[in-house]
């Protein structure tokens, strides 16, 4: 049986290195998500030779093994996963399988698995240059939202998270969470990053909101250790928007959280924090803004930024 352990911050360096070398751009394989969501989805990890394998013990699509990430004999690693499932007395199931991984599974386990996909689990991947510039007809509305924010708050300032301003980012998270709990989530979002933040992005239950808020706090408490980066917008020296992200590899940045409070969201704050953060990512090619978790308003918001492509993901299980 494979040896499974809960993710620890000390696992970060080796997992980040393996993921970066693999070329996998999926939001689920970023170490920050593995660590910050470890309790929500009861995530376990193991090292097998030069591979990292994850196991999710959540519900629905968040249940099963992940395709082994790393270098070496993938077939042998899959044999070990199959053996592990058998020893547990469980049916073999995989989560977050990409198109490329699906092809490999079909080659290595021919006819043994059936696949299902949910659009809500697909990652939205954008060109950083487009999010930073908002040029052209396609981004006309977004540019208007950004311009409205700048006209309304001409004295706003942007600062990278670090150098002791973590509490300012937490203040944004505190107010964002209080607004949604106090209003029974009437202006909720239901995702780790909001997209447009116009008050119509979607809905999430109280438990989901609480777990997201806790994850944001933990991210800020371990900001440097998790190798996170992010930014804050200030209006009259008051923090009103923030974003938290991490690098998947040298070309891909993954946005984990994006929050704007109160009136600033209605005035175009999400367009502003999105653009300002993208402008700071010089040298980065792509920004992964994660999935829409099946929330229609959030899907509309993410599509409105015109993703360059989507990372489709499958769940896979034994053919019955």
BELDA-V862177 format. One record per residue. N is the residue number from 1. RES is the residue in one letter. PSI is psi in whole degrees, -180 to 180 (none if undefined). Layout:
n	res	psi
N	RES	PSI
N	RES	PSI
This chain:
n	res	psi
1	X	142
2	X	153
3	X	114
4	X	140
5	X	155
6	X	141
7	X	136
8	X	154
9	X	-32
10	X	-15
11	X	-10
12	X	-48
13	X	-48
14	X	-39
15	X	-42
16	X	-41
17	X	-45
18	X	-44
19	X	-44
20	X	-43
21	X	-27
22	X	-24
23	X	0
24	X	128
25	X	1
26	X	142
27	X	-29
28	X	-23
29	X	0
30	X	140
31	X	-36
32	X	-43
33	X	-41
34	X	-45
35	X	-48
36	X	-24
37	X	12
38	X	-35
39	X	-38
40	X	-42
41	X	12
42	X	58
43	X	136
44	X	152
45	X	157
46	X	154
47	X	128
48	X	111
49	X	-121
50	X	23
51	X	153
52	X	131
53	X	140
54	X	156
55	X	124
56	X	134
57	X	34
58	X	-146
59	X	156
60	X	-126
61	X	-17
62	X	46
63	X	127
64	X	176
65	X	159
66	X	157
67	X	135
68	X	130
69	X	128
70	X	-159
71	X	150
72	X	-155
73	X	97
74	X	-37
75	X	-41
76	X	-39
77	X	-39
78	X	-34
79	X	-43
80	X	-38
81	X	-44
82	X	-42
83	X	-41
84	X	-44
85	X	-41
86	X	-43
87	X	-28
88	X	-12
89	X	29
90	X	154
91	X	137
92	X	129
93	X	140
94	X	148
95	X	153
96	X	45
97	X	123
98	X	172
99	X	-46
100	X	-43
101	X	-36
102	X	-43
103	X	-41
104	X	-41
105	X	-39
106	X	-32
107	X	-41
108	X	-27
109	X	62
110	X	128
111	X	3
112	X	-21
113	X	147
114	X	150
115	X	145
116	X	144
117	X	155
118	X	121
119	X	-30
120	X	-16
121	X	-2
122	X	137
123	X	144
124	X	119
125	X	128
126	X	157
127	X	126
128	X	-41
129	X	-35
130	X	-40
131	X	-31
132	X	-35
133	X	-36
134	X	45
135	X	155
136	X	171
137	X	-38
138	X	-31
139	X	18
140	X	-46
141	X	-39
142	X	-40
143	X	-36
144	X	-41
145	X	-45
146	X	-45
147	X	-37
148	X	-42
149	X	-44
150	X	-34
151	X	-39
152	X	-36
153	X	70
154	X	-18
155	X	10
156	X	152
157	X	147
158	X	138
159	X	142
160	X	148
161	X	133
162	X	180
163	X	37
164	X	8
165	X	21
166	X	-36
167	X	-29
168	X	-41
169	X	-39
170	X	-35
171	X	-41
172	X	-46
173	X	-41
174	X	-49
175	X	-42
176	X	-45
177	X	-43
178	X	-39
179	X	-43
180	X	-40
181	X	-41
182	X	-29
183	X	16
184	X	33
185	X	30
186	X	-24
187	X	30
188	X	180
189	X	-41
190	X	18
191	X	162
192	X	-22
193	X	142
194	X	-22
195	X	-88
196	X	-38
197	X	35
198	X	14
199	X	-1
200	X	17
201	X	-27
202	X	-165
203	X	151
204	X	149
205	X	168
206	X	-39
207	X	-43
208	X	-43
209	X	-42
210	X	-42
211	X	-36
212	X	-44
213	X	-43
214	X	-38
215	X	-39
216	X	-46
217	X	-42
218	X	-37
219	X	-44
220	X	-35
221	X	-26
222	X	36
223	X	-51
224	X	-41
225	X	-33
226	X	1
227	X	49
228	X	164
229	X	163
230	X	-174
231	X	162
232	X	139
233	X	132
234	X	140
235	X	120
236	X	42
237	X	9
238	X	128
239	X	126
240	X	-12
241	X	149
242	X	157
243	X	147
244	X	133
245	X	175
246	X	161
247	X	125
248	X	-42
249	X	-172
250	X	-18
251	X	-11
252	X	126
253	X	135
254	X	120
255	X	119
256	X	-43
257	X	145
258	X	116
259	X	140
260	X	141
261	X	150
262	X	-131
263	X	-25
264	X	-31
265	X	-45
266	X	-24
267	X	9
268	X	19
269	X	-34
270	X	-40
271	X	-36
272	X	-49
273	X	-35
274	X	-51
275	X	-47
276	X	-39
277	X	-42
278	X	-36
279	X	-29
280	X	-7
281	X	44
282	X	136
283	X	-17
284	X	139
285	X	-45
286	X	150
287	X	120
288	X	118
289	X	23
290	X	-169
291	X	173
292	X	3
293	X	30
294	X	10
295	X	118
296	X	-44
297	X	-39
298	X	-37
299	X	-44
300	X	-42
301	X	-44
302	X	-39
303	X	-30
304	X	-15
305	X	6
306	X	74
307	X	145
308	X	-38
309	X	168
310	X	147
311	X	102
312	X	139
313	X	146
314	X	153
315	X	146
316	X	140
317	X	167
318	X	139
319	X	127
320	X	none
